[in-house]
Amino acid sequence: MNLTSLVMKVTLLGAEWVLWLLLVLSALSIAVAVEKIVFHVRSRISVIGVGQEFQKVLFGDGITAARKYLQGFVHSPQVRIVMAGLDEVAEGGGAVRNAMAARQAIEKLHMEKNLNFLGTLGNNAPFIGLFGTVLGIIRSFHDLSLNMSGGASVVMAGISEALVATATGLFVAIPAVIFNNYFLRMNRKVLTDTTVLEAVLLTYVDVKLGKEKSVD
């Protein structure tokens, strides 16, 4: 069997397998979207409210009390980032900043997990659908060659079915792009909100170090 015959056999399978592939990819994208929605809902906090109370407890009762307070919000990436810095207060401002930067990188990787899949699917699903359409058209003309008496109606019926693959590709791609852009924006908001809590901790470190220097 030569290569042309092998490719033709694969081509004549038509667009149906492409539709099944798009269906599976669509299910996976929905699963990723649901997982991200659940994550953001569970990790949501009022950053302003937590920040104000964190500042009150930290400056009033100290690090131990502040850490205990933040434990109640440990499900939040913003809080986990600041708690990493809180553990390094004794080492100075530089250590606090480095610890929070390191933890922020970890949290960012966690939040962006599987988002590449949504982005890739959004960019490529239309081409997968178009590929299915091309396969369907090839099969339609092949069927016509085997049944010339059927005329144009044979081709038109096959082509209309093949175009479903393109429509399906767009149907899969559009939600994937929307979800990907939405979650990227949510991730940026989380990291931006973290600066509220970071500012409180860094201010405390500067004040504490300033007092220690004045005592010396």
N, C-alpha and C positions, 0 to 999 in steps of 0.2 A: 504494500500500500504506500503510494507516494504521499508527500506532504500535502499537496493540493487536495487530494481525496480526503485525507484526515481532517484538514481544516473545514472542508465542505460538510463533512458529517457533523462536526461540532456546530457549525453555523446553522445547519438545518434543524437543530434542536429548537430554534426559535427564541422568542423573548420570554417564555414562561419562567425559565430558570433565573433569568435576570430579575423578574418580578419577585420571585421568592427570595432572592438575595437582598433586594431592596426592603422587603418586608422584615427580614431578620435584622438588617441594619437599623430600620426604623424602630423596632422593638428595643434594640440596644440603646439607641439614643434616648428613648423615653425612660429607660431604666436609669441612665446617667442623669437625666434631668430630674427625675424623682428623687434620686439620692442627693443631689445638690440642693434641691428645694428643702428636703428634710433637714439637711445640715444647716442651712442658713436660718431656718425657722427655729431649730433647737438652740443655735448659738447666738441668737439675737439678744441684745441687751440694750438698755438705755445708757449710752456711753456718758452723756452729760450727768445723769443722775448717779451712776456708779462712780464717775470721776469726782463729783463733789463730795460724796460720802467717803471715798477712798482718801481724798485730801484731808478731810476732817479727822478720820481715824489715824492716818499716818502721822500727821503733825501733832495730833492730840495724845495718842496712845502708843505710838511707836511702830516699829517694823513688825513685831510679832502679831500685834492686833490687826495691823493692815493685811498681813498675809492670811490670817484667819478670816477676815472679811472677804477677801478676794476668792477664797476657796469656795464660797457659795456661787461663784460665777465661772468656775473652772471649765465649764463647757464652751466658753467663749474664747476664740482665738486672741482677741484683744487682751483679755485678762491673762491668758497663758504667756503671752509675750512680755507683759509687764512683770509677771511673777518671776520670770527668768532673770530680769534685771533686779528685782527685789532681793533675790538670793545673793547678789553680788555687791550690795550696798557697802559692806565693810571694806571692799577692795577699791572703792573710789569710783568717780564718775566715768572714767574710761572703761572700766570693767563692766559697769552697768550698761553703758551704750553697746559694747561689744556683745554682751549676753543677749540683749534685746534684739540686736541686729541678727544674731545667729538664730534665735528662736523665730523671728519674723520670716527668715528664709525658709525654715522648716514648715511653718504654718502656710506660707504661700505655696510651697510645693504640694502640700496636702489639699489646699483649696483648689488648685489647678489640675489635680489628678483627673484624668479622663476628659478634660476639656479639649485637649488636642483631637480627641476622637470626634467630638461634635464639630469642631472647626474643619477637620478633614472631610467629614461626611457632608457638611454643608457646601464645601467647595467642589466635591467630586460626585455627589449623588446625581446631579443633572447629566453628567457625562456617562455615568453608568446607565441611566435611563435612555440616553441617546444611543448608546451601544446596543441596548435591547431593541430599540426601534429599528436600527440598521439590520440587526439579525432577523427581525420579523419581516422586513421588506424583502430581504434576500429570499427568505422562505416563501413569501407570497409569489414572487416571480418564478421560483422553482416549481411551486404547485401549478402555476399557470402553464409552464412548459409541459407539465404532465397532463394537463386538462385544457387544451386550447379551446375546446368548445364552450368552456365556462365564460370566456371573454373577460371584459374589464371588471365584471362583478367579483370575480375570484380575487383579483389583485386588490380591489378597493376594500373588500372585507378584511383581507389580510393586513393591509396597511392601517386601517382604522384600529385593528387590534394591536398592531405594533406601536402605534402612537400612544397607547395607554402606558407603555414603558416610560416614555418621556415625561408624561404627566405625573406618573408615580415618582420619578426621580425628583421632579420639582416639589412634589408634595412632601417628600422625605427631607429635602435639602432646606426648605424655607424654615420649618420649625427648628432644625438643628442650628441654623445661623442665628435665629432669634434667641434661642436658649444660650448659645455660646456667648453672644454679645452681652446678654443680661447678666450671666454669671461672672463674666470678666469685670463688668461694672460693679457688681456686688462685692467682688474680691477687692477691688480698688477702694471701695467705701470702707470695708473692714480695716484695711491697712491705714487709711486716712484717719478713721476714728481712733485707731490705736495711739495716735500722737497726743490725744487728749490725756490719756492715762500716763503716757510716757513723760509728758511735760510735768505732771504732778510729781512723779518720782524723781525726775532730774532736778526739779526745783528743791525738793527735800534734800537730795544729796548735796547740792550746792550750798544750801543753808547750813546743813550739818557740818560740812567740811569747813565752811567759813567760820562757824562757831569754834570748831576745834583749833583752827589756826589762830584765832584771836586769843584763845586760852593759852596756847603755847607762847 
